[in-house]
Amino acid sequence: MLPWLIEILLFAVLIVAALVALNLRNLLAAVVTLNIFSFMSAAIMVKLGAIDVAFTEAVVGAGAVGVINILAILLTSRKSAD
């Protein structure tokens, strides 16, 4: 199997996740899609040999930031005060 095929597939999923996240109207779905983007970034970094950077991206980028964004969305009201 071609060694660069996995990288091309990871980059394709990365681009699709970014475009989907930009076009979603539901904020919770957009945050989940951005978490997928972050995990794909970590997978690309693992493939390129940067294990420590990938681990940091997975923990901080997808883990902590994703949880904080989801909590912020759930704590805000969807109706205006007017």
BELZI-V739595 format. One line per field, one symbol per residue. ss: DSSP state (A for helix, B for strand, O for the rest). psi: psi as a letter, one per 20 degrees, with the letter a starting at -180 (. if undefined). burial: b if it has 9 or more other ideal C-beta (glycine too) atoms within 8 Angstrom, else e. A space follows every 10 residues. Layout:
BEGIN
ss->???
psi->???
burial->???
END
This chain:
BEGIN
ss->OOOOAAAAAA AAAAAAAAAA AAAOOOAAAA AAAAAAAAAA AAAAAAAAOO AAAAAAAAAA AAAAAAAAAA AAAAAOOOOO OO
psi->qphihggggg hghggggghg hhiqhphghh ghhhhggghh ghhghghijm ghhggggggg ghfghggggg ghghiqqiqq i.
burial->eeeeeebeeb bebbeebbeb beebeeebeb bbbbbbbbbb bbbbbbbeee eeebbbbbbb bbbebbeebb eebeeeeeee ee
END
